C-alpha cells in the first residue's frame, strides 16, 4: 500500500539508515491519514495525503491541532 500511496519504488535513497528512517516516517503518515475521521469525503488515501499537503487547515485537523 505504501508504494501506491507514496511511490516508494521510485526513491533512490540508499545511504546509511536513511531508507529505514523514511520508511518509518511514511508508515506513521499513512496510519495518520488512514485514521483521519475529520473529512467525510470518499476519496483515496493518495488524495487525502495531497489535500493535507496543500491545505494547512486540513493538515492541522488531521493532526488534532487547534489554531490559535
Backbone atoms as SQL, in Angstrom:
CREATE TABLE atoms (id INTEGER PRIMARY KEY, chain TEXT, resi INTEGER, resn TEXT, atom TEXT, x REAL, y REAL, z REAL);
INSERT INTO atoms VALUES
  (1, 'A', 1, 'UNK', 'N', 0.817, -1.195, 0.000),
  (2, 'A', 1, 'UNK', 'CA', 0.000, 0.000, 0.000),
  (3, 'A', 1, 'UNK', 'C', 0.862, 1.260, 0.000),
  (4, 'A', 2, 'UNK', 'N', 2.023, 1.199, 0.660),
  (5, 'A', 2, 'UNK', 'CA', 2.884, 2.378, 0.695),
  (6, 'A', 2, 'UNK', 'C', 3.386, 2.744, -0.693),
  (7, 'A', 3, 'UNK', 'N', 3.625, 1.751, -1.524),
  (8, 'A', 3, 'UNK', 'CA', 4.099, 2.048, -2.867),
  (9, 'A', 3, 'UNK', 'C', 3.030, 2.769, -3.682),
  (10, 'A', 4, 'UNK', 'N', 1.783, 2.388, -3.498),
  (11, 'A', 4, 'UNK', 'CA', 0.699, 3.023, -4.232),
  (12, 'A', 4, 'UNK', 'C', 0.505, 4.456, -3.758),
  (13, 'A', 5, 'UNK', 'N', 0.529, 4.663, -2.472),
  (14, 'A', 5, 'UNK', 'CA', 0.248, 5.982, -1.909),
  (15, 'A', 5, 'UNK', 'C', 1.451, 6.929, -2.016),
  (16, 'A', 6, 'UNK', 'N', 2.651, 6.404, -1.804),
  (17, 'A', 6, 'UNK', 'CA', 3.832, 7.255, -1.758),
  (18, 'A', 6, 'UNK', 'C', 4.803, 7.039, -2.911),
  (19, 'A', 7, 'UNK', 'N', 4.606, 6.014, -3.744),
  (20, 'A', 7, 'UNK', 'CA', 5.519, 5.746, -4.846),
  (21, 'A', 7, 'UNK', 'C', 6.899, 5.346, -4.358),
  (22, 'A', 8, 'UNK', 'N', 6.946, 4.443, -3.381),
  (23, 'A', 8, 'UNK', 'CA', 8.193, 4.080, -2.726),
  (24, 'A', 8, 'UNK', 'C', 9.246, 3.512, -3.666),
  (25, 'A', 9, 'UNK', 'N', 8.847, 2.837, -4.716),
  (26, 'A', 9, 'UNK', 'CA', 9.823, 2.219, -5.607),
  (27, 'A', 9, 'UNK', 'C', 10.616, 3.248, -6.405),
  (28, 'A', 10, 'UNK', 'N', 10.128, 4.449, -6.511),
  (29, 'A', 10, 'UNK', 'CA', 10.803, 5.480, -7.285),
  (30, 'A', 10, 'UNK', 'C', 11.920, 6.190, -6.541),
  (31, 'A', 11, 'UNK', 'N', 12.052, 5.971, -5.233),
  (32, 'A', 11, 'UNK', 'CA', 13.078, 6.652, -4.451),
  (33, 'A', 11, 'UNK', 'C', 14.411, 5.940, -4.576),
  (34, 'A', 12, 'UNK', 'N', 15.475, 6.710, -4.675),
  (35, 'A', 12, 'UNK', 'CA', 16.827, 6.158, -4.788),
  (36, 'A', 12, 'UNK', 'C', 17.637, 6.513, -3.543),
  (37, 'A', 13, 'UNK', 'N', 17.083, 6.265, -2.372),
  (38, 'A', 13, 'UNK', 'CA', 17.751, 6.577, -1.117),
  (39, 'A', 13, 'UNK', 'C', 18.394, 5.289, -0.613),
  (40, 'A', 14, 'UNK', 'N', 19.732, 5.308, -0.494),
  (41, 'A', 14, 'UNK', 'CA', 20.420, 4.078, -0.118),
  (42, 'A', 14, 'UNK', 'C', 21.527, 4.294, 0.910),
  (43, 'A', 15, 'UNK', 'N', 21.704, 5.490, 1.408),
  (44, 'A', 15, 'UNK', 'CA', 22.843, 5.773, 2.267),
  (45, 'A', 15, 'UNK', 'C', 22.496, 5.576, 3.746),
  (46, 'A', 16, 'UNK', 'N', 23.338, 4.847, 4.454),
  (47, 'A', 16, 'UNK', 'CA', 23.248, 4.609, 5.894),
  (48, 'A', 16, 'UNK', 'C', 21.858, 4.100, 6.290),
  (49, 'A', 17, 'UNK', 'N', 21.234, 4.751, 7.242),
  (50, 'A', 17, 'UNK', 'CA', 19.923, 4.324, 7.765),
  (51, 'A', 17, 'UNK', 'C', 18.763, 5.098, 7.138),
  (52, 'A', 18, 'UNK', 'N', 19.036, 5.866, 6.127),
  (53, 'A', 18, 'UNK', 'CA', 18.017, 6.715, 5.524),
  (54, 'A', 18, 'UNK', 'C', 16.816, 5.940, 4.999),
  (55, 'A', 19, 'UNK', 'N', 16.993, 4.800, 4.313),
  (56, 'A', 19, 'UNK', 'CA', 15.805, 4.082, 3.834),
  (57, 'A', 19, 'UNK', 'C', 14.880, 3.619, 4.965),
  (58, 'A', 20, 'UNK', 'N', 15.466, 3.152, 6.061),
  (59, 'A', 20, 'UNK', 'CA', 14.649, 2.719, 7.196),
  (60, 'A', 20, 'UNK', 'C', 13.935, 3.894, 7.845),
  (61, 'A', 21, 'UNK', 'N', 14.627, 5.027, 7.969),
  (62, 'A', 21, 'UNK', 'CA', 14.017, 6.210, 8.577),
  (63, 'A', 21, 'UNK', 'C', 12.859, 6.734, 7.738),
  (64, 'A', 22, 'UNK', 'N', 13.059, 6.817, 6.429),
  (65, 'A', 22, 'UNK', 'CA', 11.988, 7.288, 5.544),
  (66, 'A', 22, 'UNK', 'C', 10.808, 6.328, 5.554),
  (67, 'A', 23, 'UNK', 'N', 11.093, 5.043, 5.578),
  (68, 'A', 23, 'UNK', 'CA', 10.023, 4.051, 5.611),
  (69, 'A', 23, 'UNK', 'C', 9.199, 4.193, 6.886),
  (70, 'A', 24, 'UNK', 'N', 9.853, 4.414, 8.019),
  (71, 'A', 24, 'UNK', 'CA', 9.143, 4.595, 9.278),
  (72, 'A', 24, 'UNK', 'C', 8.266, 5.844, 9.250),
  (73, 'A', 25, 'UNK', 'N', 8.797, 6.950, 8.728),
  (74, 'A', 25, 'UNK', 'CA', 8.006, 8.177, 8.626),
  (75, 'A', 25, 'UNK', 'C', 6.802, 7.990, 7.718),
  (76, 'A', 26, 'UNK', 'N', 6.986, 7.298, 6.609),
  (77, 'A', 26, 'UNK', 'CA', 5.874, 7.053, 5.685),
  (78, 'A', 26, 'UNK', 'C', 4.802, 6.196, 6.325),
  (79, 'A', 27, 'UNK', 'N', 5.204, 5.211, 7.128),
  (80, 'A', 27, 'UNK', 'CA', 4.228, 4.366, 7.807),
  (81, 'A', 27, 'UNK', 'C', 3.433, 5.163, 8.832),
  (82, 'A', 28, 'UNK', 'N', 4.103, 6.072, 9.537),
  (83, 'A', 28, 'UNK', 'CA', 3.415, 6.915, 10.517),
  (84, 'A', 28, 'UNK', 'C', 2.400, 7.811, 9.821),
  (85, 'A', 29, 'UNK', 'N', 2.813, 8.455, 8.724),
  (86, 'A', 29, 'UNK', 'CA', 1.914, 9.334, 7.974),
  (87, 'A', 29, 'UNK', 'C', 0.743, 8.536, 7.408),
  (88, 'A', 30, 'UNK', 'N', 1.034, 7.354, 6.884),
  (89, 'A', 30, 'UNK', 'CA', -0.011, 6.505, 6.317),
  (90, 'A', 30, 'UNK', 'C', -1.063, 6.152, 7.376),
  (91, 'A', 31, 'UNK', 'N', -0.622, 5.810, 8.573),
  (92, 'A', 31, 'UNK', 'CA', -1.563, 5.470, 9.644),
  (93, 'A', 31, 'UNK', 'C', -2.361, 6.692, 10.099),
  (94, 'A', 32, 'UNK', 'N', -1.726, 7.876, 10.131),
  (95, 'A', 32, 'UNK', 'CA', -2.447, 9.102, 10.485),
  (96, 'A', 32, 'UNK', 'C', -3.527, 9.424, 9.454),
  (97, 'A', 33, 'UNK', 'N', -3.193, 9.287, 8.185),
  (98, 'A', 33, 'UNK', 'CA', -4.163, 9.573, 7.125),
  (99, 'A', 33, 'UNK', 'C', -5.300, 8.573, 7.166),
  (100, 'A', 34, 'UNK', 'N', -4.963, 7.311, 7.374),
  (101, 'A', 34, 'UNK', 'CA', -5.989, 6.268, 7.398),
  (102, 'A', 34, 'UNK', 'C', -6.928, 6.435, 8.600),
  (103, 'A', 35, 'UNK', 'N', -6.407, 6.909, 9.725),
  (104, 'A', 35, 'UNK', 'CA', -7.209, 7.064, 10.936),
  (105, 'A', 35, 'UNK', 'C', -8.006, 8.367, 10.957),
  (106, 'A', 36, 'UNK', 'N', -7.787, 9.233, 9.989),
  (107, 'A', 36, 'UNK', 'CA', -8.447, 10.531, 9.946),
  (108, 'A', 36, 'UNK', 'C', -9.954, 10.367, 9.730),
  (109, 'A', 37, 'UNK', 'N', -10.727, 10.958, 10.638),
  (110, 'A', 37, 'UNK', 'CA', -12.188, 10.919, 10.522),
  (111, 'A', 37, 'UNK', 'C', -12.777, 12.321, 10.392),
  (112, 'A', 38, 'UNK', 'N', -11.922, 13.329, 10.243),
  (113, 'A', 38, 'UNK', 'CA', -12.419, 14.702, 10.166),
  (114, 'A', 38, 'UNK', 'C', -13.011, 15.023, 8.801),
  (115, 'A', 39, 'UNK', 'N', -12.657, 14.255, 7.786),
  (116, 'A', 39, 'UNK', 'CA', -13.113, 14.511, 6.423),
  (117, 'A', 39, 'UNK', 'C', -14.139, 13.452, 6.032),
  (118, 'A', 40, 'UNK', 'N', -15.327, 13.865, 5.626),
  (119, 'A', 40, 'UNK', 'CA', -16.390, 12.922, 5.268),
  (120, 'A', 40, 'UNK', 'C', -16.397, 12.569, 3.785),
  (121, 'A', 41, 'UNK', 'N', -15.453, 13.090, 3.025),
  (122, 'A', 41, 'UNK', 'CA', -15.394, 12.805, 1.597),
  (123, 'A', 41, 'UNK', 'C', -14.903, 11.388, 1.348),
  (124, 'A', 42, 'UNK', 'N', -15.434, 10.748, 0.320),
  (125, 'A', 42, 'UNK', 'CA', -14.995, 9.412, -0.078),
  (126, 'A', 42, 'UNK', 'C', -13.893, 9.574, -1.116),
  (127, 'A', 43, 'UNK', 'N', -12.656, 9.775, -0.659),
  (128, 'A', 43, 'UNK', 'CA', -11.528, 9.940, -1.565),
  (129, 'A', 43, 'UNK', 'C', -10.436, 8.948, -1.186),
  (130, 'A', 44, 'UNK', 'N', -9.516, 8.732, -2.106),
  (131, 'A', 44, 'UNK', 'CA', -8.439, 7.776, -1.869),
  (132, 'A', 44, 'UNK', 'C', -7.436, 8.323, -0.853),
  (133, 'A', 45, 'UNK', 'N', -6.597, 7.428, -0.349),
  (134, 'A', 45, 'UNK', 'CA', -5.569, 7.843, 0.605),
  (135, 'A', 45, 'UNK', 'C', -4.571, 8.792, -0.052),
  (136, 'A', 46, 'UNK', 'N', -4.282, 8.560, -1.311),
  (137, 'A', 46, 'UNK', 'CA', -3.366, 9.440, -2.031),
  (138, 'A', 46, 'UNK', 'C', -3.946, 10.849, -2.128),
  (139, 'A', 47, 'UNK', 'N', -5.237, 10.959, -2.409),
  (140, 'A', 47, 'UNK', 'CA', -5.869, 12.272, -2.498),
  (141, 'A', 47, 'UNK', 'C', -5.938, 12.937, -1.128),
  (142, 'A', 48, 'UNK', 'N', -6.175, 12.161, -0.066),
  (143, 'A', 48, 'UNK', 'CA', -6.166, 12.733, 1.283),
  (144, 'A', 48, 'UNK', 'C', -4.794, 13.290, 1.617),
  (145, 'A', 49, 'UNK', 'N', -3.745, 12.548, 1.247),
  (146, 'A', 49, 'UNK', 'CA', -2.380, 12.994, 1.513),
  (147, 'A', 49, 'UNK', 'C', -2.088, 14.284, 0.754),
  (148, 'A', 50, 'UNK', 'N', -2.509, 14.360, -0.496),
  (149, 'A', 50, 'UNK', 'CA', -2.281, 15.571, -1.283),
  (150, 'A', 50, 'UNK', 'C', -3.058, 16.756, -0.730),
  (151, 'A', 51, 'UNK', 'N', -4.308, 16.528, -0.312),
  (152, 'A', 51, 'UNK', 'CA', -5.093, 17.624, 0.258),
  (153, 'A', 51, 'UNK', 'C', -4.447, 18.148, 1.531),
  (154, 'A', 52, 'UNK', 'N', -3.907, 17.241, 2.354),
  (155, 'A', 52, 'UNK', 'CA', -3.240, 17.655, 3.587),
  (156, 'A', 52, 'UNK', 'C', -1.955, 18.419, 3.282),
  (157, 'A', 53, 'UNK', 'N', -1.275, 18.060, 2.195),
  (158, 'A', 53, 'UNK', 'CA', -0.048, 18.763, 1.822),
  (159, 'A', 53, 'UNK', 'C', -0.347, 20.162, 1.300),
  (160, 'A', 54, 'UNK', 'N', -1.484, 20.322, 0.649),
  (161, 'A', 54, 'UNK', 'CA', -1.824, 21.608, 0.035),
  (162, 'A', 54, 'UNK', 'C', -2.495, 22.581, 0.996),
  (163, 'A', 55, 'UNK', 'N', -3.222, 22.065, 1.982),
  (164, 'A', 55, 'UNK', 'CA', -4.035, 22.924, 2.837),
  (165, 'A', 55, 'UNK', 'C', -3.621, 22.762, 4.302),
  (166, 'A', 56, 'UNK', 'N', -3.154, 23.848, 4.893),
  (167, 'A', 56, 'UNK', 'CA', -2.696, 23.802, 6.278),
  (168, 'A', 56, 'UNK', 'C', -3.816, 23.455, 7.253),
  (169, 'A', 57, 'UNK', 'N', -5.016, 23.950, 6.999),
  (170, 'A', 57, 'UNK', 'CA', -6.135, 23.675, 7.902),
  (171, 'A', 57, 'UNK', 'C', -6.493, 22.191, 7.928),
  (172, 'A', 58, 'UNK', 'N', -6.500, 21.562, 6.779),
  (173, 'A', 58, 'UNK', 'CA', -6.799, 20.124, 6.718),
  (174, 'A', 58, 'UNK', 'C', -5.724, 19.346, 7.456),
  (175, 'A', 59, 'UNK', 'N', -4.460, 19.702, 7.236),
  (176, 'A', 59, 'UNK', 'CA', -3.357, 19.020, 7.909),
  (177, 'A', 59, 'UNK', 'C', -3.445, 19.201, 9.422),
  (178, 'A', 60, 'UNK', 'N', -3.777, 20.394, 9.861),
  (179, 'A', 60, 'UNK', 'CA', -3.887, 20.629, 11.297),
  (180, 'A', 60, 'UNK', 'C', -5.044, 19.838, 11.897),
  (181, 'A', 61, 'UNK', 'N', -6.161, 19.722, 11.177),
  (182, 'A', 61, 'UNK', 'CA', -7.291, 18.918, 11.647),
  (183, 'A', 61, 'UNK', 'C', -6.912, 17.443, 11.745),
  (184, 'A', 62, 'UNK', 'N', -6.160, 16.949, 10.766),
  (185, 'A', 62, 'UNK', 'CA', -5.716, 15.557, 10.800),
  (186, 'A', 62, 'UNK', 'C', -4.851, 15.275, 12.015),
  (187, 'A', 63, 'UNK', 'N', -3.996, 16.232, 12.364),
  (188, 'A', 63, 'UNK', 'CA', -3.094, 16.065, 13.499),
  (189, 'A', 63, 'UNK', 'C', -3.753, 16.419, 14.821),
  (190, 'A', 64, 'UNK', 'N', -4.947, 16.994, 14.771),
  (191, 'A', 64, 'UNK', 'CA', -5.632, 17.357, 16.001),
  (192, 'A', 64, 'UNK', 'C', -5.137, 18.638, 16.626),
  (193, 'A', 65, 'UNK', 'N', -4.549, 19.511, 15.824),
  (194, 'A', 65, 'UNK', 'CA', -4.016, 20.778, 16.315),
  (195, 'A', 65, 'UNK', 'C', -5.062, 21.861, 16.089),
  (196, 'A', 66, 'UNK', 'N', -5.347, 22.609, 17.132),
  (197, 'A', 66, 'UNK', 'CA', -6.307, 23.711, 17.038),
  (198, 'A', 66, 'UNK', 'C', -5.570, 25.017, 16.792),
  (199, 'A', 67, 'UNK', 'N', -5.969, 25.800, 15.787),
  (200, 'A', 67, 'UNK', 'CA', -5.314, 27.089, 15.552),
  (201, 'A', 67, 'UNK', 'C', -5.617, 28.066, 16.680),
  (202, 'A', 68, 'UNK', 'N', -4.690, 28.969, 16.887),
  (203, 'A', 68, 'UNK', 'CA', -4.858, 29.958, 17.969),
  (204, 'A', 68, 'UNK', 'C', -5.811, 31.042, 17.585);
